[in-house]
Amino acid sequence: MQKLNIAILSYRSAKFGGGQGIYIKDISYALSLMGHNVDVISGPPYPDLHDGVKLIKLPGLDLFETFSFKDRFKKFKKKKCKNFDDYYEFFIALAGGFPELRTFGNRANNYLKNNNNYDVIIDNQSISYGLTEIQKRFPLIEIIHHPITFDFKFELAASKKIKYKISRYLWYSFLKMQKQVAPKLQNIITVSQSSKKGIIEEFNCKKNNILVINNGLDTEEFSPIEESVRDLNRLITTASADVPLKGLDYSLKALKILKKDNPNIHLIVIGSPKKGGHTERLIKELNIKDNVFFKKHISKEEIRKLYSTSSVAIVSSLYEGFGYPVIEAMSCEVPLIATNVSSIPELVGKYGILIDPKDENLLSHKIKNVLSNYDEHKKTAILGRQHIIKTFNWSKIISEYEKTIFKVIENFRKC
């Protein structure tokens, strides 16, 4: 089979915050193991990549490294030979918007005008104006994990304060661009049937232009540690705190209920709260400060150790395009309780407990049931790991990607 030169575009690829950096690292490595030459072209923050995958840095101003005007102005002033995108990035960020998607797309388009030795371009969810130009010159595949319109809607509903709502409209102003660009993209891969349905409805994309390929997981990296002892007082969840979409509030409220009968029960949250933000205030209000522990910027091995010592994994999300925490927990054989929304039922199958969202009483009740019948639920969790190994292993997933890539290249050449 022909070995390809593949460029993967990623407007930002943080090593720890969010799933983008993880996805970029995993898919680039999986494609390189198939024998392809893979370059990751990324804006800051840059990803941690496996050996054999080349990182090409496409620096922007990296203004979201700080929220200090003084520091941001220093970054802007320091940039030499500033162009329109630099000015746009600075002033839109200053006004409360998120300009990186648009400016990265333009920078990537300019870079590829002078570096045209790629057989295919894969973009990770920028859905930016630059892609319409790139698509004319290269076979292009757009990865859309889920429409960000869902994030916008949930955040608007999270508060009635006018100032907050204005800030959300400013931040998500890039959605106008994405709604214009997405219908023009000829090849879209998404990660679940739920996300496909959302892309069709929210972005007005053609059904036939969208293919569903699940995300993969390294089930060796996420595997139970046999010698570890599970703490029946320990619950675990992964959540970007202060992001309404993740539903962390309901896990915290359920913890408050459980604490009445068991003062030693505690929740590990893989993530970090915004200092002085909603989550910190809620924890104080619920009087559970001593029962909640946040773990941020930790490695996969550290996450694996936490899963292996936890008794119940909770995913209380209100929406998930593809829930990495779901399959990570299941791969580590942790009994799972998750909300019955969006893509989550697709991932869980019959190997976890699905509940209605936004119901802390039901969640606390189900946690009690699991802990009181732990051996039975542990058997289900063991079967759940086998389900993950069979369904979401990278060997299977990357084979589907490879077939799609060759088909996209073939169709482009015919055109």
PABATI-495078 format. One record per residue (C-alpha): x, y, z. Coordinates in pm, whole numbers, always signed. Layout:
! PABATI-495078
[fiti [X; Y; Z]]
...
***
This chain:
! PABATI-495078
[fiti [+0; +0; +0]]
[fiti [+123; +350; -86]]
[fiti [+292; +541; +195]]
[fiti [+163; +895; +222]]
[fiti [+284; +1235; +333]]
[fiti [+16; +1350; +576]]
[fiti [-24; +1691; +741]]
[fiti [-245; +1717; +1048]]
[fiti [-355; +2072; +1132]]
[fiti [-430; +2162; +1492]]
[fiti [-501; +2521; +1593]]
[fiti [-398; +2441; +1953]]
[fiti [-282; +2113; +2105]]
[fiti [-240; +2152; +2482]]
[fiti [-74; +1849; +2640]]
[fiti [-315; +1837; +2932]]
[fiti [-611; +2077; +2901]]
[fiti [-892; +1914; +2708]]
[fiti [-884; +1627; +2459]]
[fiti [-736; +1796; +2151]]
[fiti [-373; +1739; +2243]]
[fiti [-446; +1376; +2331]]
[fiti [-632; +1317; +2005]]
[fiti [-355; +1475; +1795]]
[fiti [-86; +1273; +1971]]
[fiti [-273; +945; +1931]]
[fiti [-391; +976; +1571]]
[fiti [-57; +1107; +1441]]
[fiti [+125; +818; +1609]]
[fiti [-123; +559; +1483]]
[fiti [-86; +685; +1123]]
[fiti [+294; +686; +1155]]
[fiti [+286; +322; +1273]]
[fiti [+108; +240; +946]]
[fiti [+423; +361; +768]]
[fiti [+309; +709; +666]]
[fiti [+513; +1027; +706]]
[fiti [+315; +1246; +944]]
[fiti [+368; +1615; +1021]]
[fiti [+161; +1790; +1286]]
[fiti [+125; +2160; +1204]]
[fiti [+12; +2324; +1526]]
[fiti [-45; +2659; +1683]]
[fiti [+50; +2712; +2049]]
[fiti [+27; +2550; +2298]]
[fiti [+212; +2272; +2120]]
[fiti [+150; +1898; +2158]]
[fiti [+366; +1628; +2307]]
[fiti [+419; +1391; +2013]]
[fiti [+560; +1041; +1980]]
[fiti [+898; +982; +1817]]
[fiti [+868; +961; +1442]]
[fiti [+605; +1235; +1417]]
[fiti [+737; +1577; +1316]]
[fiti [+607; +1893; +1481]]
[fiti [+589; +2207; +1270]]
[fiti [+519; +2510; +1486]]
[fiti [+292; +2774; +1340]]
[fiti [+312; +3041; +1609]]
[fiti [+33; +3283; +1676]]
[fiti [+36; +3530; +1962]]
[fiti [-70; +3266; +2219]]
[fiti [-279; +3527; +2398]]
[fiti [-476; +3277; +2605]]
[fiti [-167; +3177; +2798]]
[fiti [-259; +3477; +3012]]
[fiti [-559; +3703; +3072]]
[fiti [-348; +4000; +3179]]
[fiti [-377; +4293; +2936]]
[fiti [-20; +4394; +3019]]
[fiti [+116; +4049; +2933]]
[fiti [-94; +4024; +2620]]
[fiti [+23; +4364; +2500]]
[fiti [+384; +4255; +2555]]
[fiti [+325; +3950; +2337]]
[fiti [+167; +4164; +2065]]
[fiti [+442; +4425; +2080]]
[fiti [+715; +4160; +2073]]
[fiti [+585; +4002; +1751]]
[fiti [+795; +4117; +1457]]
[fiti [+663; +4179; +1107]]
[fiti [+303; +4185; +1222]]
[fiti [+36; +4118; +961]]
[fiti [-343; +4148; +950]]
[fiti [-395; +3819; +1136]]
[fiti [-178; +3938; +1425]]
[fiti [-377; +4261; +1460]]
[fiti [-705; +4070; +1425]]
[fiti [-600; +3816; +1688]]
[fiti [-498; +4083; +1938]]
[fiti [-803; +4309; +1907]]
[fiti [-1065; +4030; +1890]]
[fiti [-914; +3869; +2201]]
[fiti [-914; +4211; +2367]]
[fiti [-1287; +4241; +2291]]
[fiti [-1356; +3902; +2451]]
[fiti [-1363; +3682; +2139]]
[fiti [-1171; +3370; +2043]]
[fiti [-985; +3448; +1718]]
[fiti [-737; +3156; +1707]]
[fiti [-949; +2937; +1480]]
[fiti [-964; +3197; +1205]]
[fiti [-604; +3318; +1228]]
[fiti [-461; +2966; +1245]]
[fiti [-658; +2867; +935]]
[fiti [-511; +3163; +745]]
[fiti [-158; +3086; +865]]
[fiti [-196; +2719; +772]]
[fiti [-321; +2813; +426]]
[fiti [-20; +3042; +372]]
[fiti [+222; +2777; +499]]
[fiti [+79; +2513; +265]]
[fiti [+113; +2745; -36]]
[fiti [+490; +2715; +4]]
[fiti [+494; +2355; +132]]
[fiti [+280; +2155; -108]]
[fiti [+440; +1810; -80]]
[fiti [+151; +1656; +115]]
[fiti [-82; +1390; -20]]
[fiti [-363; +1479; +220]]
[fiti [-445; +1741; +483]]
[fiti [-640; +1653; +799]]
[fiti [-771; +1947; +1004]]
[fiti [-882; +1909; +1363]]
[fiti [-1197; +2117; +1407]]
[fiti [-1085; +2469; +1318]]
[fiti [-1358; +2487; +1047]]
[fiti [-1195; +2812; +939]]
[fiti [-1204; +3024; +625]]
[fiti [-853; +2912; +525]]
[fiti [-976; +2557; +475]]
[fiti [-1191; +2652; +177]]
[fiti [-872; +2758; -3]]
[fiti [-672; +2455; +115]]
[fiti [-950; +2226; -11]]
[fiti [-902; +2359; -365]]
[fiti [-536; +2250; -370]]
[fiti [-527; +1937; -151]]
[fiti [-744; +1643; -57]]
[fiti [-883; +1765; +276]]
[fiti [-1051; +1585; +564]]
[fiti [-1212; +1786; +843]]
[fiti [-1247; +1630; +1187]]
[fiti [-1547; +1766; +1378]]
[fiti [-1580; +1609; +1723]]
[fiti [-1908; +1790; +1782]]
[fiti [-2065; +2124; +1684]]
[fiti [-1952; +2391; +1931]]
[fiti [-2300; +2539; +1904]]
[fiti [-2395; +2292; +2179]]
[fiti [-2133; +2442; +2414]]
[fiti [-2271; +2787; +2337]]
[fiti [-2631; +2689; +2412]]
[fiti [-2547; +2521; +2742]]
[fiti [-2337; +2815; +2855]]
[fiti [-2612; +3064; +2771]]
[fiti [-2857; +2859; +2975]]
[fiti [-2618; +2841; +3272]]
[fiti [-2673; +3200; +3385]]
[fiti [-2935; +3471; +3357]]
[fiti [-2685; +3752; +3405]]
[fiti [-2677; +3990; +3107]]
[fiti [-2303; +4056; +3140]]
[fiti [-2231; +3681; +3128]]
[fiti [-2455; +3630; +2824]]
[fiti [-2284; +3916; +2637]]
[fiti [-1945; +3762; +2715]]
[fiti [-2065; +3428; +2571]]
[fiti [-2188; +3591; +2249]]
[fiti [-1850; +3761; +2208]]
[fiti [-1651; +3445; +2282]]
[fiti [-1851; +3226; +2044]]
[fiti [-1857; +3482; +1762]]
[fiti [-1640; +3238; +1562]]
[fiti [-1950; +3021; +1514]]
[fiti [-2063; +3249; +1232]]
[fiti [-1749; +3148; +1041]]
[fiti [-1791; +2778; +1121]]
[fiti [-2153; +2778; +1005]]
[fiti [-2043; +2931; +673]]
[fiti [-1745; +2701; +620]]
[fiti [-1876; +2362; +735]]
[fiti [-2136; +2314; +456]]
[fiti [-1861; +2377; +199]]
[fiti [-1635; +2099; +330]]
[fiti [-1660; +1787; +119]]
[fiti [-1512; +1531; +357]]
[fiti [-1598; +1534; +726]]
[fiti [-1516; +1267; +983]]
[fiti [-1694; +1277; +1316]]
[fiti [-1670; +1054; +1620]]
[fiti [-2026; +935; +1689]]
[fiti [-2370; +906; +1534]]
[fiti [-2487; +1167; +1784]]
[fiti [-2226; +1414; +1658]]
[fiti [-2317; +1340; +1295]]
[fiti [-2680; +1424; +1367]]
[fiti [-2570; +1747; +1540]]
[fiti [-2343; +1850; +1250]]
[fiti [-2625; +1803; +1000]]
[fiti [-2872; +2001; +1210]]
[fiti [-2644; +2274; +1347]]
[fiti [-2407; +2329; +1053]]
[fiti [-2643; +2238; +767]]
[fiti [-2395; +1985; +626]]
[fiti [-2489; +1715; +377]]
[fiti [-2540; +1373; +530]]
[fiti [-2335; +1203; +257]]
[fiti [-2031; +1423; +331]]
[fiti [-2003; +1294; +689]]
[fiti [-1849; +964; +796]]
[fiti [-1852; +833; +1154]]
[fiti [-1526; +688; +1286]]
[fiti [-1497; +654; +1662]]
[fiti [-1196; +782; +1850]]
[fiti [-947; +517; +1957]]
[fiti [-790; +439; +2291]]
[fiti [-463; +277; +2393]]
[fiti [-609; +7; +2617]]
[fiti [-266; -79; +2753]]
[fiti [-213; +277; +2874]]
[fiti [-561; +265; +3026]]
[fiti [-570; -73; +3198]]
[fiti [-634; -183; +3556]]
[fiti [-335; -215; +3787]]
[fiti [-384; -557; +3937]]
[fiti [-199; -490; +4263]]
[fiti [-398; -172; +4332]]
[fiti [-668; -180; +4599]]
[fiti [-994; -3; +4519]]
[fiti [-1105; +244; +4785]]
[fiti [-1482; +205; +4835]]
[fiti [-1494; +564; +4956]]
[fiti [-1337; +700; +4636]]
[fiti [-1536; +826; +4338]]
[fiti [-1372; +968; +4026]]
[fiti [-1478; +1197; +3742]]
[fiti [-1315; +1396; +3464]]
[fiti [-1451; +1744; +3409]]
[fiti [-1341; +2082; +3287]]
[fiti [-1465; +2265; +3594]]
[fiti [-1680; +2575; +3534]]
[fiti [-1787; +2436; +3194]]
[fiti [-2165; +2378; +3223]]
[fiti [-2156; +2114; +2948]]
[fiti [-1969; +1872; +3178]]
[fiti [-2238; +1871; +3447]]
[fiti [-1991; +1869; +3738]]
[fiti [-2245; +2050; +3956]]
[fiti [-2459; +1736; +3977]]
[fiti [-2168; +1514; +4081]]
[fiti [-2083; +1762; +4357]]
[fiti [-2444; +1780; +4475]]
[fiti [-2465; +1400; +4476]]
[fiti [-2148; +1392; +4686]]
[fiti [-2317; +1623; +4938]]
[fiti [-2605; +1376; +4969]]
[fiti [-2370; +1077; +5009]]
[fiti [-2164; +1257; +5271]]
[fiti [-2459; +1255; +5513]]
[fiti [-2429; +877; +5559]]
[fiti [-2058; +846; +5483]]
[fiti [-1832; +1138; +5591]]
[fiti [-1527; +964; +5436]]
[fiti [-1661; +945; +5082]]
[fiti [-1466; +1167; +4842]]
[fiti [-1450; +1264; +4477]]
[fiti [-1137; +1286; +4264]]
[fiti [-1183; +1537; +3980]]
[fiti [-937; +1513; +3693]]
[fiti [-935; +1880; +3598]]
[fiti [-904; +2212; +3774]]
[fiti [-1151; +2477; +3891]]
[fiti [-1132; +2839; +3789]]
[fiti [-994; +3036; +4081]]
[fiti [-1285; +3211; +4252]]
[fiti [-1522; +3067; +3992]]
[fiti [-1860; +2896; +4005]]
[fiti [-1726; +2552; +4104]]
[fiti [-1521; +2681; +4397]]
[fiti [-1823; +2876; +4520]]
[fiti [-2050; +2572; +4490]]
[fiti [-1808; +2348; +4682]]
[fiti [-1797; +2604; +4963]]
[fiti [-2176; +2637; +4962]]
[fiti [-2221; +2257; +4981]]
[fiti [-1959; +2229; +5257]]
[fiti [-1769; +1950; +5077]]
[fiti [-1427; +2116; +5047]]
[fiti [-1261; +1829; +5238]]
[fiti [-1427; +1569; +5017]]
[fiti [-1324; +1699; +4673]]
[fiti [-972; +1672; +4531]]
[fiti [-874; +1823; +4195]]
[fiti [-589; +1671; +3993]]
[fiti [-458; +1883; +3708]]
[fiti [-182; +1846; +3452]]
[fiti [-131; +1479; +3525]]
[fiti [+1; +1207; +3294]]
[fiti [-194; +914; +3154]]
[fiti [-9; +685; +3393]]
[fiti [-116; +898; +3689]]
[fiti [-476; +893; +3561]]
[fiti [-454; +515; +3528]]
[fiti [-339; +488; +3892]]
[fiti [-632; +701; +4008]]
[fiti [-881; +490; +3814]]
[fiti [-728; +174; +3958]]
[fiti [-785; +293; +4316]]
[fiti [-1137; +431; +4259]]
[fiti [-1458; +237; +4313]]
[fiti [-1701; +424; +4086]]
[fiti [-1645; +647; +3782]]
[fiti [-1900; +921; +3714]]
[fiti [-1966; +1099; +3386]]
[fiti [-2240; +1355; +3456]]
[fiti [-2207; +1543; +3126]]
[fiti [-2502; +1717; +2965]]
[fiti [-2350; +1655; +2622]]
[fiti [-2051; +1463; +2482]]
[fiti [-1951; +1448; +2118]]
[fiti [-1728; +1158; +2219]]
[fiti [-1668; +1092; +2586]]
[fiti [-1303; +997; +2639]]
[fiti [-1361; +971; +3017]]
[fiti [-1626; +704; +2948]]
[fiti [-1399; +466; +2760]]
[fiti [-1095; +546; +2977]]
[fiti [-1281; +447; +3294]]
[fiti [-1429; +137; +3132]]
[fiti [-1088; +32; +3002]]
[fiti [-959; +51; +3361]]
[fiti [-1246; -174; +3479]]
[fiti [-1410; +91; +3697]]
[fiti [-1788; +48; +3742]]
[fiti [-1939; +339; +3548]]
[fiti [-2241; +562; +3605]]
[fiti [-2300; +802; +3315]]
[fiti [-2572; +1025; +3177]]
[fiti [-2794; +885; +2903]]
[fiti [-2723; +1170; +2658]]
[fiti [-2572; +1227; +2311]]
[fiti [-2290; +982; +2230]]
[fiti [-2256; +824; +2574]]
[fiti [-2502; +533; +2519]]
[fiti [-2314; +447; +2197]]
[fiti [-1994; +406; +2394]]
[fiti [-2127; +236; +2707]]
[fiti [-2355; -24; +2554]]
[fiti [-2479; -261; +2827]]
[fiti [-2162; -230; +3035]]
[fiti [-2247; +65; +3258]]
[fiti [-2536; +236; +3433]]
[fiti [-2708; +511; +3234]]
[fiti [-2916; +775; +3413]]
[fiti [-3103; +1093; +3330]]
[fiti [-2889; +1409; +3347]]
[fiti [-2927; +1689; +3603]]
[fiti [-3051; +1458; +3879]]
[fiti [-2820; +1447; +4181]]
[fiti [-3069; +1240; +4383]]
[fiti [-3079; +964; +4122]]
[fiti [-2701; +979; +4083]]
[fiti [-2641; +942; +4458]]
[fiti [-2892; +655; +4472]]
[fiti [-2714; +469; +4190]]
[fiti [-2374; +521; +4355]]
[fiti [-2509; +367; +4678]]
[fiti [-2642; +70; +4479]]
[fiti [-2306; +8; +4315]]
[fiti [-2115; +28; +4644]]
[fiti [-2359; -206; +4820]]
[fiti [-2342; -467; +4539]]
[fiti [-1984; -407; +4435]]
[fiti [-1881; -759; +4333]]
[fiti [-2168; -780; +4085]]
[fiti [-2090; -443; +3928]]
[fiti [-1722; -531; +3917]]
[fiti [-1805; -831; +3694]]
[fiti [-1984; -596; +3453]]
[fiti [-1685; -361; +3457]]
[fiti [-1452; -647; +3359]]
[fiti [-1675; -725; +3060]]
[fiti [-1681; -351; +2984]]
[fiti [-1305; -347; +2936]]
[fiti [-1333; -628; +2680]]
[fiti [-1599; -423; +2499]]
[fiti [-1359; -124; +2482]]
[fiti [-1070; -339; +2360]]
[fiti [-1286; -484; +2083]]
[fiti [-1458; -163; +1974]]
[fiti [-1216; +126; +2029]]
[fiti [-866; -14; +1973]]
[fiti [-647; +207; +1757]]
[fiti [-564; -75; +1514]]
[fiti [-930; -98; +1410]]
[fiti [-987; +279; +1414]]
[fiti [-679; +373; +1214]]
[fiti [-760; +110; +951]]
[fiti [-1092; +290; +896]]
[fiti [-909; +624; +875]]
[fiti [-662; +487; +623]]
[fiti [-936; +353; +395]]
[fiti [-1110; +690; +409]]
[fiti [-790; +883; +336]]
[fiti [-716; +681; +22]]
[fiti [-1075; +721; -95]]
[fiti [-1061; +1100; -45]]
[fiti [-732; +1120; -237]]
[fiti [-877; +911; -521]]
[fiti [-1188; +1128; -547]]
[fiti [-978; +1447; -544]]
[fiti [-762; +1320; -831]]
[fiti [-1071; +1230; -1033]]
[fiti [-1204; +1584; -990]]
***
